[in-house]
Amino acid sequence: KTGFNEVAGITKIDGVGGNFVWVTAERVAKEAIQGMDCNRRIVIPGFIAQAQTFGGRYTPRIILLPILKQVFSRLKS
């Protein structure tokens, strides 16, 4: 746990989804170093983060932004 969600004011999301959703800071660092060793410019650790990145990249903004606004407005502490 890094404290990011607390600083961002979205503590309601802490722990939601368990280990399936959350990736440890240690795993992120390990995968980043492995990616760097393989000359990868982008490293996205974890299946959920990869799916979110893919969805965010290919979903039209006119659809994506209202969804994100609603989700994040519910997460604010």
N, CA and C atoms as a LAMMPS dump frame, in Angstrom:
ITEM: TIMESTEP
0
ITEM: NUMBER OF ATOMS
231
ITEM: BOX BOUNDS ff ff ff
-5.0000000000000000e+02 5.0000000000000000e+02
-5.0000000000000000e+02 5.0000000000000000e+02
-5.0000000000000000e+02 5.0000000000000000e+02
ITEM: ATOMS id mol type element x y z
1 1 1 N 0.851 -1.181 0
2 1 2 C 0 0 0
3 1 3 C 0.891 1.237 0
4 2 1 N 0.598 2.155 -0.903
5 2 2 C 1.471 3.319 -1.066
6 2 3 C 0.909 4.603 -0.482
7 3 1 N -0.381 4.66 -0.207
8 3 2 C -0.994 5.886 0.269
9 3 3 C -1.489 6.783 -0.847
10 4 1 N -1.345 6.358 -2.092
11 4 2 C -1.77 7.174 -3.23
12 4 3 C -3.249 7.513 -3.148
13 5 1 N -4.085 6.505 -2.868
14 5 2 C -5.533 6.739 -2.843
15 5 3 C -5.923 7.746 -1.766
16 6 1 N -5.231 7.719 -0.652
17 6 2 C -5.519 8.682 0.417
18 6 3 C -5.199 10.102 -0.039
19 7 1 N -4.053 10.28 -0.66
20 7 2 C -3.66 11.598 -1.159
21 7 3 C -4.616 12.063 -2.253
22 8 1 N -5.062 11.121 -3.099
23 8 2 C -5.972 11.451 -4.195
24 8 3 C -7.409 11.641 -3.718
25 9 1 N -7.682 11.279 -2.46
26 9 2 C -9.029 11.447 -1.918
27 9 3 C -10.017 10.406 -2.41
28 10 1 N -9.523 9.216 -2.743
29 10 2 C -10.415 8.154 -3.227
30 10 3 C -10.227 6.883 -2.395
31 11 1 N -10.276 7.026 -1.078
32 11 2 C -10.046 5.883 -0.198
33 11 3 C -11.163 4.854 -0.246
34 12 1 N -12.326 5.2 -0.775
35 12 2 C -13.42 4.229 -0.874
36 12 3 C -13.05 3.054 -1.767
37 13 1 N -12.084 3.235 -2.622
38 13 2 C -11.701 2.176 -3.556
39 13 3 C -10.695 1.198 -2.947
40 14 1 N -10.08 1.544 -1.826
41 14 2 C -9.064 0.688 -1.209
42 14 3 C -9.591 -0.717 -0.969
43 15 1 N -8.883 -1.695 -1.485
44 15 2 C -9.212 -3.092 -1.254
45 15 3 C -10.327 -3.662 -2.105
46 16 1 N -11.032 -2.839 -2.857
47 16 2 C -12.132 -3.332 -3.69
48 16 3 C -11.557 -4.266 -4.752
49 17 1 N -12.074 -5.473 -4.816
50 17 2 C -11.609 -6.44 -5.805
51 17 3 C -10.478 -7.329 -5.336
52 18 1 N -9.912 -7.03 -4.178
53 18 2 C -8.86 -7.877 -3.621
54 18 3 C -7.609 -7.949 -4.481
55 19 1 N -6.9 -9.065 -4.344
56 19 2 C -5.627 -9.241 -5.05
57 19 3 C -5.796 -9.363 -6.56
58 20 1 N -7.01 -9.641 -7.016
59 20 2 C -7.248 -9.736 -8.454
60 20 3 C -7.081 -8.367 -9.116
61 21 1 N -7.456 -7.32 -8.386
62 21 2 C -7.418 -5.964 -8.939
63 21 3 C -6.122 -5.245 -8.585
64 22 1 N -5.679 -5.387 -7.354
65 22 2 C -4.552 -4.603 -6.859
66 22 3 C -3.229 -5.305 -7.102
67 23 1 N -2.224 -4.528 -7.459
68 23 2 C -0.874 -5.025 -7.692
69 23 3 C 0.033 -4.339 -6.68
70 24 1 N 0.911 -5.121 -6.043
71 24 2 C 1.8 -4.542 -5.037
72 24 3 C 2.836 -3.627 -5.689
73 25 1 N 3.33 -2.692 -4.897
74 25 2 C 4.378 -1.79 -5.386
75 25 3 C 5.622 -2.586 -5.77
76 26 1 N 5.894 -3.649 -5.017
77 26 2 C 7.047 -4.493 -5.322
78 26 3 C 6.907 -5.146 -6.701
79 27 1 N 5.701 -5.639 -7.006
80 27 2 C 5.476 -6.265 -8.32
81 27 3 C 5.613 -5.239 -9.44
82 28 1 N 5.08 -4.042 -9.208
83 28 2 C 5.192 -2.979 -10.216
84 28 3 C 6.662 -2.671 -10.485
85 29 1 N 7.443 -2.538 -9.411
86 29 2 C 8.863 -2.232 -9.575
87 29 3 C 9.588 -3.357 -10.309
88 30 1 N 9.293 -4.607 -9.929
89 30 2 C 9.937 -5.758 -10.568
90 30 3 C 9.618 -5.812 -12.062
91 31 1 N 8.337 -5.638 -12.407
92 31 2 C 7.953 -5.684 -13.816
93 31 3 C 8.522 -4.495 -14.593
94 32 1 N 8.63 -3.343 -13.943
95 32 2 C 9.213 -2.17 -14.605
96 32 3 C 10.685 -2.405 -14.927
97 33 1 N 11.407 -2.993 -13.982
98 33 2 C 12.828 -3.276 -14.217
99 33 3 C 12.99 -4.321 -15.313
100 34 1 N 12.14 -5.361 -15.287
101 34 2 C 12.192 -6.373 -16.348
102 34 3 C 11.887 -5.745 -17.708
103 35 1 N 10.906 -4.865 -17.736
104 35 2 C 10.567 -4.179 -18.98
105 35 3 C 11.709 -3.319 -19.484
106 36 1 N 12.362 -2.626 -18.557
107 36 2 C 13.502 -1.796 -18.924
108 36 3 C 14.627 -2.657 -19.5
109 37 1 N 14.867 -3.809 -18.865
110 37 2 C 15.906 -4.72 -19.361
111 37 3 C 15.602 -5.23 -20.765
112 38 1 N 14.322 -5.294 -21.109
113 38 2 C 13.898 -5.762 -22.446
114 38 3 C 13.644 -4.601 -23.403
115 39 1 N 14.053 -3.385 -22.997
116 39 2 C 13.88 -2.177 -23.814
117 39 3 C 12.422 -1.862 -24.124
118 40 1 N 11.521 -2.208 -23.215
119 40 2 C 10.111 -1.871 -23.398
120 40 3 C 9.875 -0.47 -22.85
121 41 1 N 9.231 0.364 -23.643
122 41 2 C 8.959 1.74 -23.221
123 41 3 C 7.741 1.829 -22.329
124 42 1 N 6.822 0.888 -22.469
125 42 2 C 5.593 0.9 -21.68
126 42 3 C 5.444 -0.442 -20.99
127 43 1 N 5.2 -0.405 -19.679
128 43 2 C 4.961 -1.61 -18.894
129 43 3 C 3.683 -1.381 -18.101
130 44 1 N 2.71 -2.264 -18.271
131 44 2 C 1.442 -2.15 -17.548
132 44 3 C 1.265 -3.424 -16.732
133 45 1 N 1.546 -3.37 -15.428
134 45 2 C 1.472 -4.575 -14.605
135 45 3 C 0.036 -4.913 -14.205
136 46 1 N -0.32 -6.183 -14.329
137 46 2 C -1.633 -6.644 -13.891
138 46 3 C -2.662 -6.664 -15.001
139 47 1 N -3.491 -7.709 -14.983
140 47 2 C -4.501 -7.891 -16.02
141 47 3 C -5.525 -6.764 -16.029
142 48 1 N -5.995 -6.362 -14.852
143 48 2 C -7.029 -5.32 -14.778
144 48 3 C -6.496 -4.008 -15.349
145 49 1 N -5.274 -3.643 -14.985
146 49 2 C -4.688 -2.406 -15.514
147 49 3 C -4.512 -2.489 -17.026
148 50 1 N -4.145 -3.657 -17.522
149 50 2 C -4.006 -3.829 -18.966
150 50 3 C -5.354 -3.676 -19.663
151 51 1 N -6.402 -4.263 -19.067
152 51 2 C -7.746 -4.155 -19.647
153 51 3 C -8.231 -2.706 -19.625
154 52 1 N -7.962 -1.995 -18.518
155 52 2 C -8.366 -0.592 -18.424
156 52 3 C -7.636 0.252 -19.466
157 53 1 N -6.374 -0.018 -19.645
158 53 2 C -5.59 0.726 -20.626
159 53 3 C -6.11 0.475 -22.033
160 54 1 N -6.368 -0.784 -22.345
161 54 2 C -6.899 -1.142 -23.659
162 54 3 C -8.254 -0.472 -23.883
163 55 1 N -9.139 -0.577 -22.879
164 55 2 C -10.469 0.028 -22.993
165 55 3 C -10.407 1.536 -23.141
166 56 1 N -9.544 2.165 -22.36
167 56 2 C -9.399 3.61 -22.438
168 56 3 C -8.828 4.08 -23.755
169 57 1 N -8.013 3.251 -24.348
170 57 2 C -7.382 3.616 -25.615
171 57 3 C -8.357 3.513 -26.783
172 58 1 N -9.255 2.537 -26.738
173 58 2 C -10.099 2.262 -27.901
174 58 3 C -11.568 2.642 -27.737
175 59 1 N -11.962 3.082 -26.551
176 59 2 C -13.341 3.524 -26.353
177 59 3 C -13.451 4.994 -26.757
178 60 1 N -14.435 5.353 -27.559
179 60 2 C -14.597 6.763 -27.936
180 60 3 C -14.772 7.656 -26.7
181 61 1 N -14.132 8.797 -26.701
182 61 2 C -14.164 9.709 -25.549
183 61 3 C -15.581 10.131 -25.175
184 62 1 N -16.452 10.254 -26.16
185 62 2 C -17.826 10.675 -25.876
186 62 3 C -18.55 9.638 -25.009
187 63 1 N -18.092 8.397 -25.049
188 63 2 C -18.65 7.337 -24.207
189 63 3 C -17.854 7.218 -22.914
190 64 1 N -16.54 7.254 -23.021
191 64 2 C -15.656 7.005 -21.889
192 64 3 C -15.733 8.076 -20.805
193 65 1 N -15.693 9.338 -21.179
194 65 2 C -15.613 10.409 -20.184
195 65 3 C -16.821 10.479 -19.251
196 66 1 N -18.059 10.356 -19.732
197 66 2 C -19.185 10.351 -18.794
198 66 3 C -19.143 9.167 -17.82
199 67 1 N -18.664 8.021 -18.293
200 67 2 C -18.545 6.855 -17.413
201 67 3 C -17.511 7.124 -16.331
202 68 1 N -16.348 7.625 -16.718
203 68 2 C -15.3 7.922 -15.742
204 68 3 C -15.737 8.988 -14.752
205 69 1 N -16.453 9.999 -15.223
206 69 2 C -16.943 11.053 -14.334
207 69 3 C -17.86 10.466 -13.27
208 70 1 N -18.752 9.58 -13.675
209 70 2 C -19.682 8.974 -12.725
210 70 3 C -18.943 8.073 -11.732
211 71 1 N -18.035 7.252 -12.221
212 71 2 C -17.299 6.338 -11.349
213 71 3 C -16.477 7.115 -10.331
214 72 1 N -15.709 8.092 -10.777
215 72 2 C -14.832 8.81 -9.864
216 72 3 C -15.589 9.748 -8.934
217 73 1 N -16.753 10.237 -9.335
218 73 2 C -17.538 11.067 -8.414
219 73 3 C -18.046 10.229 -7.247
220 74 1 N -18.28 8.944 -7.464
221 74 2 C -18.713 8.048 -6.382
222 74 3 C -17.561 7.654 -5.472
223 75 1 N -16.341 7.742 -5.961
224 75 2 C -15.182 7.318 -5.19
225 75 3 C -14.64 8.401 -4.281
226 76 1 N -14.953 9.644 -4.547
227 76 2 C -14.425 10.731 -3.724
228 76 3 C -14.852 10.556 -2.278
229 77 1 N -13.895 10.747 -1.38
230 77 2 C -14.163 10.574 0.06
231 77 3 C -14.996 11.7 0.609
